[in-house]
Amino acid sequence: MSKFPPRVFSGVQPTGNLHLGNYLGAIVRFVEMQSTHDCIYCVVDMHAITVPASVWGGPKALRQNTREVTAAFLAAGIDPVKSIVFNQSQVSVHGELTWVFNCVARLGWLNRMIQFKEKAGKDRENASIGLYDYPVLMAADILAYFATHVPVGEDQKQHLELTRDIAIKFNNDFAESIAENGYGDAFFPVTEPLITGPATRVMSLRDGTKKMSKSDPSDYSRINLTDDADTIAQKFRKAKTDPEPLPSEMEGLKQRPEADNLVGIYAGLSGRSKSDVLREYGGAQFSAFKPALADLAVEMLAPVAGEMRRLLADPGYIDGVLNDGAGRARAIAEKTMDGVRDVVGFVHKT
Ligand code: TRP
């Protein structure tokens, strides 16, 4: 496997309403990984349109949300010179490689995808074919760049396994041709998921057992990246808790999902461990902890929100970043695709 140098790829859908969960669970991790890895971060606009337009918001919203995710990446500290930042639809290989993978993946594999069942709901006949094919497009995203590591949330674990299955089956199905074309015994790497641990999973402020989500009908369930200081303070004040004071040890957070979540958010925002936070706040009432948490959140998020606003005022700059990133991404992905053409037997221009 060593012939594949370490490379990180991850994607975020431009579906609007970026919140603290996206920030702590994904974007902050993306920023950190830049110091150890060669990183590619993609705004997956082609994935966004797999659900009905009433959900993704239509063309104007898609453009705005694509720029918003890009602005959040940059504001949080993703360096678009060191890393590659681009939107998926600008690199046509994502679609082309999906077709080849459609012919490798089996119906039985896709029929087992939990997220399709959840998103399609009861009216499966009316789901788009794109929604069904979503995990295959995701495999193409990753493998077009021979990515070896993919940071994602727990909910994407099954999709990552499908990516691995597709890579393995492609390597097997075309083993002879792969060798003949000089690619040795594997064309694609078998990608490792880097699953976001529970420490960085942010739950709803109204129900500590549910993920913080943009689709929760209550805006009080989440902190949006664009919320102002007053809104942030008010949302934490109203956050669901239990009547007990905070425990001094991790053990005491068991069976207390809301307390666990707020301590986790404090830890995530301050870059400390939960046990460290409990050492400071053990014994404190929520009436004291919540304002401290709100202050910390405002202190950490206000500069990000401010920078996002500044960047979004200049969409030409953001589009320039995406353009440049797409050019660099295309150079890698086209080379992969030419290799796939050779391996599969597609005659192509040289
Ligand atoms: N499905 C991912 C999500 O909703 C987004 C995504 C698309 C992605 N392509 C990807 C994540 C490739 C990692 C790698 O979170």
Residues whose N, C-alpha, C, O or C-beta is under 5 A from the ligand:
A	BS01	LIG	F9 S10 G11 V12 Q13 V44 H47 M138 D141 V150 P151 V152
